Amino acid sequence: MKLNKNLIGVFTFSAVILGAITTTQTAKADTVSDSQQTSTVSSASTATTTSASIATPTSTSSLTSSAQSAVTAPVRVENSTSNIIYNALPTATGTTTAPSSDPGTQTGSEYPSGSEYPTGSQSSTPVYTQTGDSSISDSTNTNGGDWNGDVVYSRPQDNFYMYENGSWVNDTDVNDATPEQGTFNTVTGNIANQVEQDFINFSNGDDDSPDNAMNEATWYYQLTSNDDLSNVGVITPDLSNEVNSILDLKNIQGVNQAFTNMIGKDQPTPFSIIINRDQNDPTKNALYFFGAQPLMLTDQGIGSDQENAVVNFLQSAGYSDDEIQDIITGTVNYDQLLMNLESAQDLAADPNAAANYTQMNFQDLANMSNYINFNGIADTLTGTIPDYVYEMTPSYFNNIAKLINPSTFNDLKGWLVSDLILYRAGELQNITSGFQDFLQETSPSLSQQYLEDPDNLSPQLQQAAAYYLTQSAFTDAFSQYYGPQIVTPQVEAAVTKMTKQIIYSYSQQIINSTWLDTATKRNALGKLSRLKINIGYPSSTDFDYYNRVDIEGNNSAYVNYRNLVGAQALQNFADFKNPVDRNAWTQGDSALVPDASYDRLTNSITINAGIMQSPFFSLSNTASENLGGLGVIIGHELTHGFDATGSLYDGNGELNDWWSSADRARFNQMVDNMAAEFNGIPYGGGSVNGVQTEDENIADNGGLNVALATLEQDDPGYNLQQFFENYAYGWRSKYTSDLQADQLQDVHTPDSIRVNTSLQNIQAFYDAFDVKPGDGMYLAPDQRVNIW
């Protein structure tokens, strides 16, 4: 679901901080996401992780920057990411800074949302940007008429989306308590309620589970259930203690000694250490160093939202006016220093953007500063001192001696305090937004109750909040424990078989392509043959960081939660020396949400247990229905490996031009044609941006074509009408007017349009429903676009 940006937080912190901070961006996924490899970030900068999923606009908000809610709204299989991205390099899953959602390096997540997984800043060398023609006219596209109208009933030949969903759309109410309804929301809510009830029963039992993480989750839930979660005082003392630990630093040497501890506690520091796959060697990890960026100061002056957020918290926590003034002054002074010393490119850099970063000898970087013990930090966190690292913001580290020294100490302290407050505010915004989304999916009555009085939680809301925090803090444990309970071995085997059939069909599509030459076909098939498949849920050996966390009874729920998040971040550092596992489940990504994803850095596809549910897939469905549902989603994710962005990467996940020049030119032209086909279609008071949505539209097109090819090859008794009807049913949705307008900010095309316009390109659809010239769904053959 999309986030309601007007919501008040579960800790009623909005008046103090949350109201001044941008809410977490959510992803609109079709349930299939294109994911990029996650990374660990310790930093003062905003680090987000992007994941593309197939989901429709629903909020995939996560509890925190690094831990996604286990049962939050579904993400569709589209190029989302999650959080910001679609590029080759880092996305942070460890310590992410506020205020951002948890972006992974996923590309292809289908579940669309507000800004879905926003694409990250693109690098200029090499070109990562999409190939669509940005000069495409913004004039209204009348292709098919107005598909956004409220039609109770429509002929399939005129408006197929409303033919399948029109009565439901017109009979379904959306409001502030439930601003989004649809198939993905229903599936999400069903799974969430099932898991919640099972967990409550489990936590009330007398016997321990053999799973240590679930025992810890039970203990955390019991402690949290007894905390008052409706009072801002729950958070203020804990954050004040963190602020005081910075204010108590006496000199620059003390700051240096504190950096390692700050990273371990998931506190921001004036530089980020990002762990991601080595851009030059896909078999191992590397460290990427990212410098600080201004917090409040811009070319236009001081940002009032950021300043007010810091001041409001410090006032509420009882700091004096003089202390607050010193902190704000120090922050602005340090911001100015950063602006004076860093290049414009580095000041605007995105920590999640892919690029060919310069490799630097680690000792050369360490020797740049007399006051930061980079050797000690690296050795403590990773257990080794690397030979080299990658500089993402060279001008920062070239000037680090001027940025961190005794003369900048006082300003740096103030800046660190402001960064910490803004970071924690972003985390809390994620928590509160995610909690509201959780209520919208699982209990509209509690959602309404929470909206009416967020400052006084009823016993029912208190229990719901405690559970929400628990499943969010233990996302990976819930995935491991409940994944096998919501997906039977028979379903898992059937989906595995169907996935392999679809991959085979994709290979045949490539072989039979009339526009690819022999060399490009060979390279495309090579990439497809190296694809890794993850189905269902992570294994019990994928995550062990829970074993290193003690849930302390005398800690607040928030502090225990922060300790869990910190342990998750440290796990990424601990894994630094290990080879990259292309089959590894992405830490913090819940297997229980209806989603799927493609990760172009590892060339792998992940199909969550949450999407292996009716109506997308069921053993009682016909093959036509299953391929029209989950089959299209799987094909969508596969196509992300061959869309405008994914096609830049080879089977090892490396940026590598494997195309012939003539084939690349033909492909780019088809991408531009696809962008033009969707561009300007009216929706929600605006219109679709064809370039912004081109990768997702390419993936929808490829998913439909390969699923159809699989159906025709493997099921002699196939039913085309069932195939297309289940496809349209999967995208059933309805939003409030505000959320409807937000769909246009997403990389996914709004649901009704992605169904109708995508189907206009498919000849089998015309055959199944006898679509003829003059019908609303008719598009002349020379205007149809099919790439894969």
Protein Blocks (a to p, Z undefined) as FASTA:
>chain_A
ZZdfkbccfklpmmmmmmmpccddddddehiacdddddddddfbdcddddddfbdcddfb
dfbfklccfkbccdddddfbghjeopabdcdfkbccdddddddfbehiabdcfklcaddd
ddfbdcfbdfbdfkbcfbdcfehiaakbccfbacfklommlmmmmmmmmmpccdfklmcg
cfklmmmmmmmmmmmmmmmmmmmpmbdcfblklmmmmmmmmmmmmpcfkbfklmmmmmmm
mmmmmmmpmbfklmmmmmmmmmmnopacfbdcdddddfkbmkbccddddddddfkbcfkb
ccfklmmmmmmmmmmnopafklmmmmmmmmmmmmmmmmmmpcfklmmpcfkbccdddddd
fklmmmmpckbcfklmmmmmnopacfbdcdfblmlmmmmmmmncfklmmmmmmmmmmmmm
mmmmmmmmmmmmmmmmmmmmmommlmmmmmmmmmlccfklmmmmmmmmmmmmmmmmmmmm
mmmmmpcfklmmmmmmmmmmmmmmmmmmmmmpckbcfklmmmmmmmmmmpccdehiacfk
lpcklmmpccdfkbcfklmmmmmmmmmmmmmmmmmmpccdfkbccehiafkbccddddfk
lopadddfklmccfkbcfkbcfklmmmmmmmmmmmmmmmmmmmklmmpcfkopacdfbdf
klmmmmmmmmmmmmmmmgopaeehiacdfklmmmmmmmmmmmmmmmmmmmmmmmmkbcfk
lmmmmmmmmmgccddfklmmmmmmpmbdcfklmmmmmmmmpmklmmmnopaehiakbccf
klpccfZZ
